[in-house]
């Protein structure tokens, strides 16, 4: 903080009206105390004018923050009102409490993004590390979560697509707004506009911490209620490759949420499923919030047993423990037979995707690289694009659809699309690359067609199967549709 040896911001002494040369030491100290008292008085007066908000008169936060409040009430009234109506404002936590920064003195590092703002040393970014001064447990859970690792996309195929196939501006405005940027600091302590503003969930902050609490608890209300609603997750968890929000909305959970969203008591400090609410489950209910048997967590992977992101899904470390945590949530509203049967269906779908499509496609593509028929680089061969969409788009939709009880995404937007890409594009492209069907046969037989699940493709449908289809269409539609 830029404070002089007399204890007041440097900007005060730099003004023409008040300067150290024109006031004795005692006068400056008296003036400093008077101004802070005036700011506190104004702050208390504001509490009277905002009758809906009750502030504990014993809590005012850092005295320097009262100056911030008065200024921002005039310059950014919307931000000020959000803060006043939120829990931070009601508890007396002010701007300076969160934004204060450590100044670099005698070559000590301090906060790399700190800068002088009207005599106060502050930082623009309030990082999870800053929040940990009051929210230690939440910080430690969040830093160990998959959310905190979201910026790892910077070294992934997704980033290659965005930055090379697309362009840097597409990455800054698209990919990094969800996954997070590596925020760079300019020489004057201000933030590089190519990496800021950004509230990506895995943002790499100048102080070394990862993530952004404001990604879910949008500033400056920092509302628990808002973070508990599915819309908070919907900024990132939607679209062609990870449509969790759309899947949720078509599921029974999502339908119930729309019907009873006003009865879920989301504004409560304690939000325990089966105790504080029961009419619907949200994303937070299943992945983060408390049950009668376990506390809330900011590690969103603590209850996930499969990883559904990569080309081939795998069970995670300690998956049985994590599954039991999730099933504990389920059991607050469902009996054991339903919970156990759901997981049987879910596991079967993931195994089907893995063994019928993902593993064979991966093995075939690797064999083509080994033979030198395609390069080991990504996206320079047509088959690379087909393979990528097969697992990254359609395959993910199928798996997430099954995980969250979204039947349309499991089949029509999921496995149907996987099968179409696999049989109509991937296999014919392998034959083209090898020069003929005959040349491709050894590879396809080894990795694909020897599996009985592909018998229909290799040998065609039997006469009996075709007759059944014809009878079905005649009964339902009154005409012949199968030949």
C-alpha positions in Angstrom: 0.0 0.0 0.0 1.4 3.4 -1.0 1.3 5.1 2.5 3.7 7.8 3.6 5.5 7.8 6.9 2.6 10.0 8.2 0.1 7.3 7.5 -1.9 8.8 4.6 -2.1 8.0 0.9 0.6 9.7 -1.2 -2.1 11.2 -3.5 -3.3 13.3 -0.6 0.1 14.9 -0.2 0.5 15.4 -3.9 -2.7 17.6 -4.2 -2.3 21.4 -4.3 -4.8 22.0 -1.6 -3.3 19.7 1.0 0.5 19.2 1.1 3.0 18.4 3.8 4.6 21.8 3.3 1.4 23.7 4.1 0.3 21.6 7.1 2.1 20.7 10.3 2.6 17.0 11.1 -0.2 17.0 13.7 -2.5 18.7 11.3 -2.0 16.1 8.6 -2.7 13.3 11.1 -5.8 15.0 12.3 -7.0 15.5 8.8 -6.3 11.9 7.9 -8.5 10.7 10.9 -11.2 13.2 10.1 -11.5 12.0 6.5 -11.7 8.4 7.5 -14.3 9.2 10.1 -16.3 11.1 7.5 -16.0 8.2 5.1 -17.3 5.8 7.8 -20.1 8.2 8.6 -21.1 8.3 5.0 -20.9 4.5 4.8 -23.3 4.3 7.8 -25.6 6.8 6.3 -25.8 4.7 3.2 -27.0 1.8 5.3 -30.0 4.0 6.3 -30.8 4.8 2.7 -30.7 1.1 1.7 -33.3 -0.2 4.1 -33.3 -3.7 2.6 -29.6 -4.2 3.6 -28.6 -4.7 7.2 -25.0 -4.1 8.1 -23.4 -5.0 11.4 -22.3 -1.6 12.7 -19.3 -3.2 14.3 -18.0 -4.3 10.9 -16.6 -1.8 8.4 -13.6 -3.5 7.0 -10.3 -1.7 6.3 -10.6 2.0 6.9 -8.9 2.7 3.5 -11.8 0.9 1.9 -14.3 3.5 3.0 -12.6 6.0 0.6 -13.0 3.4 -2.1 -16.7 2.9 -1.4 -17.5 6.6 -1.5 -15.7 7.0 -4.9 -17.2 3.9 -6.5 -20.7 4.8 -5.4 -20.4 7.8 -7.8 -18.2 6.3 -10.5 -19.6 2.8 -10.8 -23.0 2.8 -9.1 -24.0 -0.6 -10.5 -21.0 -2.3 -9.0 -21.5 -0.4 -5.7 -25.1 -1.5 -5.5 -24.2 -5.1 -6.2 -21.7 -5.1 -3.4 -24.0 -3.4 -1.0 -26.8 -5.9 -1.6 -24.4 -8.9 -1.4 -23.1 -10.8 1.6 -19.8 -9.0 1.4 -21.4 -5.6 1.7 -23.7 -6.8 4.5 -20.8 -8.1 6.5 -18.7 -5.0 6.0 -16.1 -6.5 3.7 -15.1 -3.6 1.5 -13.1 -3.0 -1.7 -9.7 -2.7 -0.1 -10.1 -5.8 2.0 -10.2 -7.9 -1.2 -8.1 -5.7 -3.6 -5.3 -4.7 -1.4 -1.9 -5.7 -2.7 1.6 -6.0 -1.2 4.0 -3.4 -2.6 7.4 -4.4 -4.0 9.9 -2.9 -1.5 13.7 -3.4 -1.4 13.5 -5.9 -4.3 11.0 -8.1 -2.3 8.5 -9.6 -4.8 5.2 -8.3 -3.4 2.2 -8.7 -5.7 3.4 -8.7 -9.3 0.2 -7.1 -10.5 0.0 -4.4 -7.8 -0.1 -0.8 -8.7 -0.8 2.6 -7.2 -4.5 3.7 -7.4 -5.1 7.1 -6.0 -2.6 6.5 -3.3 -3.6 3.0 -2.5 -1.6 -0.1 -3.6 -4.1 -2.5 -5.0 -4.4 -5.3 -7.6 -7.2 -5.7 -10.1 -7.4 -9.4 -9.8 -8.9 -10.9 -6.6 -7.5 -14.4 -6.9 -8.5 -17.6 -5.1 -5.4 -17.1 -3.0 -6.8 -13.7 -1.9 -10.1 -15.3 -1.1 -8.4 -17.9 1.0 -7.7 -15.3 3.7 -11.3 -15.9 4.7 -12.2 -19.1 2.8 -9.2 -21.4 3.5 -11.0 -24.8 3.1 -12.8 -23.8 -0.1 -9.5 -22.5 -1.5 -7.7 -25.8 -0.8 -10.5 -27.9 -2.3 -10.7 -25.7 -5.4 -6.9 -25.7 -6.0 -7.0 -29.5 -6.0 -10.0 -29.8 -8.3 -10.2 -30.4 -12.0 -11.5 -26.8 -12.4 -8.2 -25.4 -11.3 -6.5 -27.5 -14.1 -8.7 -26.2 -16.8 -6.0 -24.0 -18.3 -4.1 -27.1 -19.1 -6.0 -26.8 -22.4 -3.2 -24.4 -23.4 -1.1 -27.5 -24.3 -3.9 -29.5 -25.8 -5.4 -30.3 -29.2 -8.2 -28.0 -28.5 -5.8 -25.1 -28.1 -4.0 -26.1 -31.3 -7.3 -25.9 -33.1 -8.1 -22.5 -31.6 -4.7 -20.8 -32.0 -3.5 -22.3 -35.3 -6.5 -23.4 -37.2 -8.5 -20.5 -35.8 -6.3 -17.7 -34.5 -5.2 -16.0 -31.3 -8.2 -13.7 -31.1 -10.5 -16.8 -31.2 -8.6 -18.3 -28.3 -8.7 -15.1 -26.2 -12.4 -14.6 -26.7 -13.4 -18.2 -26.9 -11.4 -21.0 -25.3 -9.7 -19.0 -22.5 -13.0 -17.4 -21.3 -14.0 -20.8 -20.0 -10.7 -22.6 -19.5 -8.7 -19.5 -18.2 -5.8 -17.5 -19.5 -2.3 -17.2 -18.2 -2.7 -13.6 -17.1 0.3 -11.5 -18.0 1.4 -8.3 -16.2 2.7 -5.2 -18.0 5.6 -3.2 -16.7 3.4 -0.7 -14.9 1.5 -3.4 -13.0 -1.5 -3.2 -15.3 -2.8 -6.4 -17.0 -2.1 -7.4 -20.6 -5.3 -7.0 -22.5 -4.5 -10.1 -24.6 -5.0 -12.1 -21.4 -7.4 -9.9 -19.4 -10.3 -9.6 -18.7 -10.8 -13.2 -18.0 -12.9 -15.3 -15.5 -11.9 -18.7 -16.8 -12.3 -21.4 -14.2 -8.6 -22.4 -14.5 -7.1 -19.0 -15.0 -3.4 -18.8 -14.0 -3.1 -15.7 -11.8 -0.1 -13.5 -11.3 0.3 -14.7 -7.7 0.5 -18.3 -8.9 -2.9 -19.5 -7.8 -5.2 -21.1 -10.3 -8.8 -20.3 -11.1 -11.4 -17.6 -10.5 -14.0 -17.7 -7.7 -15.9 -15.2 -9.7 -16.4 -17.8 -12.5 -19.2 -19.2 -10.3 -19.8 -16.5 -7.7 -20.1 -13.6 -10.1 -18.7 -10.4 -8.7 -19.6 -8.2 -6.8 -22.6 -10.0 -5.3 -20.7 -13.3 -4.8 -24.0 -15.0 -4.4 -24.3 -18.6 -3.1 -27.7 -18.7 -4.7 -26.5 -17.7 -8.1 -23.7 -20.3 -8.0 -26.1 -23.0 -7.1 -28.3 -22.5 -10.2 -27.5 -24.5 -13.3 -27.1 -21.3 -15.3 -23.8 -20.6 -13.5 -22.4 -23.8 -15.0 -24.0 -23.2 -18.3 -21.4 -20.6 -19.4 -19.0 -23.3 -20.1 -20.7 -26.7 -19.9 -22.7 -26.5 -23.1 -22.2 -26.8 -26.9 -21.2 -29.6 -29.3 -18.5 -31.2 -27.2 -19.7 -31.0 -23.6 -23.5 -30.2 -23.6 -24.0 -30.9 -19.9 -26.5 -28.0 -19.5 -28.6 -29.1 -22.4 -28.5 -32.7 -21.2 -29.5 -31.5 -17.7 -32.4 -29.5 -19.1 -33.9 -32.5 -20.9 -33.4 -34.8 -17.9 -36.0 -35.3 -15.2 -33.7 -33.3 -12.8 -33.8 -30.4 -15.2 -37.6 -30.6 -15.7 -38.2 -30.7 -12.0 -35.9 -27.7 -11.5 -37.9 -25.6 -14.0 -41.1 -26.6 -12.2 -39.9 -26.0 -8.6 -37.0 -23.6 -8.9 -38.6 -21.1 -6.5 -39.0 -23.7 -3.8 -35.4 -24.8 -3.5 -34.3 -22.3 -0.8 -31.1 -21.6 -2.7 -30.4 -18.5 -0.6 -29.8 -20.4 2.6 -26.4 -20.5 4.3 -26.7 -24.3 4.8 -28.1 -26.0 1.7 -28.5 -29.7 2.4 -30.4 -31.9 0.1 -33.2 -33.7 1.8 -33.2 -31.1 4.6 -33.4 -27.7 3.1 -34.9 -28.8 -0.2 -36.0 -31.9 -2.1 -38.0 -31.0 -5.2 -35.1 -31.0 -7.7 -31.4 -31.5 -8.1 -29.1 -29.0 -9.7 -25.5 -29.3 -10.9 -24.3 -28.1 -7.5 -26.5 -30.7 -5.7 -24.8 -33.6 -7.2 -21.2 -32.4 -7.6 -20.6 -29.9 -4.8 -23.3 -29.4 -2.2 -23.9 -31.0 1.2 -25.9 -34.1 2.1 -26.8 -35.2 5.7 -23.7 -37.4 5.4 -21.1 -35.3 3.7 -20.1 -31.6 3.6 -20.1 -29.4 0.6 -16.9 -29.4 -1.4 -15.3 -27.1 -4.0 -13.6 -30.1 -5.6 -16.0 -30.8 -8.5 -14.3 -34.1 -9.2 -14.7 -35.5 -5.7 -17.8 -37.5 -6.7 -17.0 -38.5 -10.3 -15.9 -42.1 -11.0 -15.4 -42.0 -14.8 -13.5 -39.5 -16.9 -15.7 -38.9 -19.9 -13.4 -36.4 -21.7 -10.6 -38.4 -23.5 -11.0 -40.6 -26.6 -11.3 -43.7 -24.3 -13.0 -43.3 -20.9 -11.3 -44.7 -17.9 -12.2 -45.2 -14.2 -10.5 -42.5 -12.1 -8.2 -43.1 -9.1 -10.3 -44.1 -6.1 -13.3 -44.3 -8.3 -15.2 -46.5 -5.9 -14.9 -44.0 -3.1 -15.9 -41.2 -5.4 -18.9 -43.2 -6.7 -20.1 -43.9 -3.2 -20.1 -40.1 -2.5 -22.2 -39.5 -5.6 -24.5 -42.4 -4.7 -25.0 -40.9 -1.3 -26.5 -37.8 -3.0 -28.7 -40.0 -5.1 -30.0 -41.9 -2.1 -31.4 -38.8 -0.6 -34.3 -39.1 -3.1 -33.9 -42.6 -4.7 -33.8 -46.1 -3.3 -30.9 -48.5 -3.8 -32.4 -50.5 -6.6 -32.8 -47.4 -8.8 -29.4 -46.0 -7.9 -27.6 -49.3 -8.6 -29.5 -50.0 -11.8 -28.8 -46.5 -13.1 -25.1 -47.0 -12.7 -25.3 -50.4 -14.4 -26.9 -48.7 -17.4 -24.4 -45.9 -17.4 -21.4 -48.2 -17.1 -22.7 -50.4 -19.9 -23.1 -47.4 -22.2 -19.5 -46.2 -21.6 -18.2 -49.7 -22.1 -20.1 -50.0 -25.4 -18.7 -46.7 -26.6 -15.2 -47.7 -25.6 -15.1 -51.2 -27.0 -17.2 -50.9 -30.1 -15.9 -47.5 -31.4 -13.3 -45.6 -29.4 -10.6 -48.3 -28.9 -10.9 -49.7 -32.4 -10.7 -46.3 -34.0 -7.7 -45.3 -31.9 -5.9 -48.6 -32.7 -6.5 -48.2 -36.4 -5.3 -44.6 -36.5 -2.2 -45.6 -34.6 -1.5 -48.4 -37.0 -1.8 -46.1 -40.0 0.8 -43.8 -38.3 3.1 -46.8 -37.7 2.9 -47.8 -41.3 3.6 -44.3 -42.4 0.3 -44.0 -44.2 -0.6 -40.8 -42.3 1.6 -38.4 -40.4 1.9 -38.3 -36.7 0.9 -34.6 -36.7 -2.7 -33.7 -35.9 -5.3 -32.4 -38.3 -3.2 -32.6 -41.5 -5.0 -35.8 -42.6 -8.7 -36.0 -43.2 -9.0 -39.0 -41.0 -7.7 -36.9 -38.0 -10.7 -34.7 -38.2 -13.1 -37.6 -38.4 -11.4 -39.3 -35.4 -11.4 -36.1 -33.4 -15.1 -35.4 -33.8 -15.9 -39.0 -33.2 -14.6 -38.9 -29.6 -14.5 -35.2 -28.8 -18.0 -34.3 -30.0 -20.3 -37.3 -30.6 -18.6 -39.6 -28.1 -18.7 -37.1 -25.3 -22.3 -36.3 -25.9 -23.2 -39.9 -25.7 -21.3 -40.5 -22.5 -22.5 -37.3 -20.8 -26.1 -38.1 -21.9 -25.9 -41.4 -20.2 -24.3 -39.9 -17.1 -27.0 -37.3 -16.6 -30.1 -39.2 -17.9 -30.5 -37.3 -21.2 -31.7 -40.0 -23.7 -31.7 -37.8 -26.8 -28.1 -36.8 -26.2 -27.2 -40.4 -25.4 -28.5 -41.7 -28.8 -29.5 -39.2 -31.5 -26.9 -36.5 -30.7 -24.5 -39.2 -29.3 -24.0 -42.8 -30.3 -26.0 -42.4 -33.5 -23.6 -39.8 -34.7 -20.6 -41.9 -33.5 -21.8 -44.8 -35.5 -22.4 -42.7 -38.6 -18.9 -41.2 -38.5 -17.4 -44.5 -37.8 -19.1 -46.6 -40.5 -19.7 -44.0 -43.2 -16.5 -41.8 -42.9 -13.8 -43.4 -40.7 -13.7 -46.9 -42.2 -14.1 -45.8 -45.9 -11.2 -43.3 -45.3 -9.0 -46.1 -44.0 -9.7 -48.1 -47.2 -8.9 -45.0 -49.2 -5.6 -44.4 -47.4 -4.6 -48.1 -47.8 -5.5 -48.0 -51.5 -8.3 -50.5 -51.6 -10.7 -52.5 -49.4 -8.5 -55.5 -49.9 -5.4 -53.7 -48.7 -7.3 -52.3 -45.7 -8.9 -55.6 -44.7 -6.1 -56.9 -42.5 -6.1 -53.8 -40.3 -9.9 -53.5 -40.2 -10.3 -57.2 -39.5 -7.7 -57.1 -36.7 -9.0 -54.1 -34.9 -12.6 -53.8 -35.9 -14.5 -56.5 -37.8 -13.5 -59.5 -35.7 -15.6 -58.0 -32.9 -19.1 -59.6 -33.1 -20.7 -56.2 -32.5 -19.7 -55.2 -36.1 -21.1 -58.4 -37.7 -24.0 -56.5 -39.2 -21.6 -54.2 -41.1 -19.3 -57.0 -42.3 -22.0 -59.5 -43.4 -25.1 -57.3 -43.8 -28.5 -57.8 -42.2 -30.1 -61.3 -42.3 -33.4 -61.9 -44.2 -35.1 -62.4 -40.9 -34.0 -59.0 -39.6 -35.1 -57.3 -42.8 -38.5 -59.1 -42.6 -39.0 -57.9 -39.0 -38.2 -54.3 -40.1 -40.6 -54.5 -43.0 -43.4 -55.8 -40.7 -42.7 -53.1 -38.2 -43.0 -50.3 -40.8 -46.1 -51.8 -42.3 -47.8 -51.9 -38.9 -46.7 -48.4 -37.8 -46.7 -46.4 -41.0 -48.8 -48.5 -43.5 -46.0 -48.8 -46.0 -42.8 -50.6 -46.9 -39.7 -48.8 -45.7 -37.2 -51.6 -45.5 -35.7 -53.2 -48.7 
